[in-house]
Structure formats: C-alpha cells, structure tokens
C-alpha cells in the first residue's frame, strides 16, 4: 500500500498548483493560499509572488512549517527560507522552465527570496 507521501508526490508531479497553509504570525490562525511550486526529487521549491513582501513568506519566517495540500493528499513540511541570490535565482529558473518565463514575469514581482521544503 503506498504511503501518504507517495500519494502526495504522485499528485505533486501531476499538478501545477497546490494549496499551502501557514500559521499567521500575529493571529496564530491557519491561512491558506494557492501557490505554484516545483518538485525536484524530495525538494519542494516555492517562490513567493511578491518576494519578501509576501504575507505567507513573512509567516514562514516566524514558524517555518507549512501544510501542503494537493487535491486531497496533504502533509506538514518543515521549510527553509532562502535568501542567497544564487539559490533564489536557481528556483526562479526552475519556475520559468515549468510555467514559462512570460507567466512568471506576469505574476511575480520580486525575486529576493524562495522557500524550500523537504517532502519525506
């Protein structure tokens, strides 16, 4: 029988968008957002739309855990905020490959941070 993470990885490999839930840094309440992502092996790359100004990113700085949901499969992941320019650029390039440079340019306004999670 496949584990829940096998099911999650399978779904992540087939979808373009997932829902992440973070804990509000002031309210402490769960806050959900649809986001684009790139899955590479066990690594889940996330790119905040407004970079470091993105609310969910600021919440992750306070509590570096997110809940990921991909059409019914879900799990909680520890995440690491990335601010090193070469690493952020690498994530941006992966997003351009997956979603197209035009759409990334259209929807994303700041490329100063990224977030990386480990899908166990």
C-alpha positions as CSV (number, residue, x, y, z in Angstrom):
1,X,0.0,0.0,0.0
2,X,1.5,3.4,-1.0
3,X,2.3,5.8,1.9
4,X,0.6,9.1,2.1
5,X,3.8,10.9,0.9
6,X,3.9,8.6,-2.2
7,X,0.4,9.7,-3.0
8,X,1.4,13.4,-2.3
9,X,4.5,13.1,-4.5
10,X,2.4,11.5,-7.3
11,X,-0.1,14.3,-7.1
12,X,2.6,17.0,-7.0
13,X,4.2,15.5,-10.1
14,X,0.9,15.9,-12.0
15,X,-0.4,19.3,-10.8
16,X,0.6,22.9,-11.4
17,X,-0.8,24.4,-8.3
18,X,-1.1,23.4,-4.6
19,X,-2.6,24.9,-1.5
20,X,-0.3,25.8,1.3
21,X,-1.4,26.7,4.8
22,X,0.8,28.7,7.1
23,X,0.3,29.9,10.7
24,X,-0.5,33.6,11.0
25,X,2.5,35.3,12.7
26,X,0.2,37.7,14.6
27,X,-3.2,35.8,14.7
28,X,-1.8,32.3,15.1
29,X,-4.6,31.2,12.8
30,X,-4.2,28.9,9.8
31,X,-4.0,30.9,6.5
32,X,-4.3,29.1,3.1
33,X,-3.1,30.2,-0.3
34,X,-2.9,28.6,-3.7
35,X,0.7,28.7,-5.0
36,X,2.8,27.4,-7.8
37,X,5.7,25.1,-7.0
38,X,8.5,23.0,-8.4
39,X,9.1,19.4,-7.2
40,X,12.5,18.0,-7.7
41,X,13.0,14.6,-6.1
42,X,12.2,15.3,-2.4
43,X,12.6,19.0,-2.7
44,X,9.6,21.3,-3.0
45,X,10.6,24.8,-4.2
46,X,8.2,27.7,-3.6
47,X,8.6,31.2,-4.9
48,X,6.6,34.0,-3.1
49,X,4.8,36.2,-5.6
50,X,5.9,39.4,-4.0
51,X,9.2,38.1,-2.7
52,X,10.0,39.0,0.9
53,X,6.9,41.3,1.0
54,X,4.6,38.2,0.5
55,X,2.5,37.7,3.7
56,X,2.8,33.9,3.7
57,X,6.6,34.2,3.4
58,X,6.6,36.5,6.4
59,X,4.5,34.0,8.4
60,X,7.0,31.2,7.5
61,X,9.9,33.3,8.9
62,X,8.1,33.1,12.3
63,X,7.0,29.5,12.0
64,X,9.0,27.5,9.4
65,X,6.4,24.8,8.8
66,X,3.7,24.7,6.1
67,X,0.8,22.3,5.4
68,X,0.8,21.3,1.7
69,X,-2.4,20.0,0.1
70,X,-2.6,18.6,-3.5
71,X,-6.2,17.6,-4.2
72,X,-6.8,15.6,-1.2
73,X,-3.2,14.4,-0.3
74,X,-1.7,16.5,2.4
75,X,1.2,16.7,4.8
76,X,3.1,19.1,7.0
77,X,6.6,20.1,6.0
78,X,9.4,21.9,7.6
79,X,10.6,24.7,5.3
80,X,13.7,26.8,4.9
81,X,13.6,30.4,3.7
82,X,16.3,31.0,1.1
83,X,17.8,34.5,0.7
84,X,21.1,33.7,-1.0
85,X,20.9,35.2,-4.5
86,X,22.3,32.3,-6.5
87,X,19.9,29.8,-4.8
88,X,16.9,32.1,-5.3
89,X,17.9,32.5,-9.0
90,X,18.1,28.7,-9.4
91,X,14.5,28.5,-8.0
92,X,13.3,31.3,-10.3
93,X,14.9,29.5,-13.3
94,X,13.0,26.3,-12.4
95,X,9.8,28.2,-12.2
96,X,10.4,29.7,-15.7
97,X,11.1,26.2,-17.1
98,X,7.9,24.8,-15.6
99,X,5.4,27.7,-16.0
100,X,7.0,29.7,-18.8
101,X,9.1,32.9,-18.5
102,X,6.1,35.1,-19.6
103,X,3.8,33.9,-16.9
104,X,6.5,34.1,-14.2
105,X,7.2,37.7,-15.3
106,X,3.4,38.5,-15.4
107,X,2.6,37.1,-11.9
108,X,5.8,37.5,-9.9
109,X,7.1,41.0,-9.0
110,X,10.1,40.4,-6.7
111,X,12.8,37.8,-6.8
112,X,14.7,38.2,-3.5
113,X,13.6,35.1,-1.6
114,X,12.4,31.5,-2.1
115,X,11.3,28.7,0.3
116,X,12.4,25.1,0.1
117,X,10.6,22.2,1.8
118,X,11.5,18.6,2.2
119,X,8.9,16.0,1.1
120,X,9.8,13.0,3.2
